[in-house]
Amino acid sequence: SVRWVEQFHLFDRVIGELKHTQGISISDSESDIYELFIAKRSENVDLIARSQHNRDILLPNGKLQGLQSYMSNLPVAGHCWLDVLKEDKHTYRPVELAIRFGEVSIKIPENVKWSSTTPRAARRLAQRMADKKGLTLRVIQVTELNPIQGAKPLEWTLLTTLPVQDYWDALQVVKYYALRWRIEIFH
């Protein structure tokens, strides 16, 4: 939906003027649209979005691989405990998570539908990136290790523009994303 891009532009305009502040836009899987990732953003603005698509990524050898299979083949960088919101949205439960992370080049989706709000220059840039090396993003995958019997295990694949060079960077992105539910509870 174009509303994610419009909201991000508004966020960027407000935070971009605050030169000594870092802004991080955090959104759920509905925001996993290519246009959001190529949106123009200020130097002090980043984004974290939960992936809902098993996007094609470009490997260094030029071949394509699905994002989920690529992530499942990466080694576990570490484990952590995190309190996540239960289904009742009123209480939290502790979960143990395995964390994997990496950097990927995402191929432009063939079915991308450009909105009228996407500037032609951004469309051309996206096409050039796709033709050359794809859109580079960092990706963090967290998987619940010992889910409650009968419950669906928690699994997030997070796409971000933030730098992720080690386990601690990946853990920080996971912690940022986990704050999203507090906002939902507030509203």
C-alpha positions in Angstrom: 0.0 0.0 0.0 1.2 3.5 -0.8 0.3 4.7 2.6 3.4 3.1 4.0 5.6 5.2 1.6 3.6 8.3 2.3 3.9 7.8 6.1 7.6 7.2 5.7 8.0 10.4 3.7 6.3 12.3 6.5 8.5 10.6 9.1 11.6 11.4 7.1 10.6 15.1 6.7 10.1 15.6 10.4 13.1 13.6 11.7 15.3 14.7 8.8 15.2 18.2 10.1 16.4 17.1 13.6 20.1 16.8 12.6 21.2 15.4 16.0 18.5 12.8 16.2 18.4 9.3 14.7 14.9 8.2 13.6 14.0 4.6 13.0 10.7 3.8 11.3 9.5 0.4 12.5 6.7 -1.4 10.7 5.1 -4.8 10.5 4.9 -7.2 7.5 2.2 -5.1 5.7 5.0 -2.6 4.9 7.2 -5.1 3.1 6.9 -3.3 -0.2 9.8 -2.5 -2.5 8.9 1.1 -2.8 9.5 1.6 0.9 13.0 0.3 0.7 14.0 2.6 -2.2 12.2 5.7 -0.7 14.5 8.7 -0.4 15.5 9.2 3.2 17.6 11.6 5.2 21.0 10.6 6.5 19.7 10.3 10.1 16.7 8.1 9.2 16.6 4.3 8.9 13.9 1.7 8.7 13.1 -1.8 10.0 10.3 -3.8 8.4 9.3 -7.3 9.0 9.4 -9.3 5.8 6.3 -11.1 4.5 7.7 -12.1 1.1 10.2 -14.8 0.3 12.0 -12.3 -2.0 14.5 -13.4 -4.6 18.0 -12.3 -3.6 21.0 -12.0 -5.9 23.9 -14.2 -4.9 27.5 -13.1 -5.6 27.6 -15.8 -8.4 24.7 -14.1 -10.2 22.1 -16.8 -9.3 18.9 -16.2 -7.4 17.8 -17.8 -4.1 14.8 -17.3 -1.9 15.4 -15.1 1.1 14.1 -17.7 3.6 16.3 -20.5 2.3 19.3 -18.2 2.3 18.7 -17.2 5.9 18.1 -20.8 7.1 21.6 -21.7 5.7 23.4 -19.0 7.7 24.9 -20.0 11.0 23.2 -19.0 14.3 25.1 -15.9 15.6 23.8 -16.2 19.1 20.8 -16.6 21.3 18.8 -14.2 23.4 15.7 -14.0 25.6 13.0 -11.6 24.8 9.6 -10.8 26.3 7.0 -10.8 23.5 3.3 -10.0 23.6 1.0 -12.9 24.1 -2.1 -13.5 21.8 -4.3 -11.7 24.4 -2.2 -8.5 23.8 -2.2 -7.8 27.6 0.6 -9.9 28.9 4.1 -10.9 27.8 5.8 -14.3 27.6 9.6 -14.9 27.6 10.9 -16.6 24.5 14.4 -17.9 23.7 15.4 -16.9 20.2 18.2 -17.9 17.8 19.5 -15.0 15.7 21.0 -15.2 12.2 22.0 -12.1 10.2 23.5 -11.1 6.9 23.5 -8.7 4.1 21.5 -9.4 0.9 20.9 -7.9 -2.5 17.2 -8.0 -3.2 16.1 -8.4 -6.8 13.4 -5.9 -8.0 10.1 -7.7 -8.0 8.7 -8.3 -11.5 5.2 -7.4 -10.4 6.1 -4.1 -8.7 3.4 -1.6 -9.2 4.7 1.9 -9.1 2.4 4.5 -7.5 1.9 7.9 -9.0 3.7 9.3 -5.9 7.0 7.5 -6.8 9.2 9.9 -8.7 10.5 8.7 -12.1 14.0 9.2 -10.9 13.4 6.7 -8.1 11.9 4.2 -10.5 15.0 4.5 -12.8 17.3 4.2 -9.8 15.5 1.0 -8.7 15.8 -0.5 -12.2 19.5 0.3 -12.4 20.1 -1.2 -9.0 18.1 -4.3 -10.0 20.0 -4.7 -13.2 23.4 -4.4 -11.5 23.4 -5.8 -8.0 19.9 -5.4 -6.5 18.9 -3.4 -3.5 21.3 -4.0 -0.6 19.7 -4.4 2.8 20.6 -6.1 6.1 18.5 -9.0 7.2 18.0 -10.5 10.7 16.1 -13.7 11.3 15.0 -14.7 14.8 13.4 -18.1 15.5 11.9 -19.3 18.7 13.8 -22.3 20.1 11.4 -23.9 22.5 7.8 -22.9 21.6 4.9 -23.6 23.9 3.4 -26.9 23.0 0.7 -26.4 20.3 1.7 -22.8 19.7 3.1 -21.5 16.4 6.8 -20.7 17.1 7.7 -17.0 16.7 9.8 -16.3 13.6 10.6 -12.9 12.3 12.7 -11.9 9.3 13.6 -8.2 9.6 14.8 -6.1 6.8 16.7 -3.0 7.7 18.8 -0.1 6.4 20.7 0.0 9.8 24.3 -1.3 9.8 24.5 -4.8 11.1 28.1 -6.0 11.4 27.9 -8.4 14.4 25.6 -10.2 16.8 25.2 -7.1 19.0 24.0 -4.9 16.1 21.5 -7.7 15.1 20.3 -7.9 18.7 19.7 -4.2 18.9 17.6 -4.3 15.7 15.5 -7.1 17.2 15.0 -5.1 20.4 13.9 -2.1 18.4 11.4 -4.2 16.5 10.1 -5.7 19.7 9.1 -2.2 20.9 6.5 -2.0 18.1 3.9 -3.8 20.3 4.1 -1.2 23.0 3.0 1.4 20.4 0.1 -0.8 19.4 -1.0 -1.3 23.0 -0.8 2.5 23.5 -3.2 3.0 20.6 
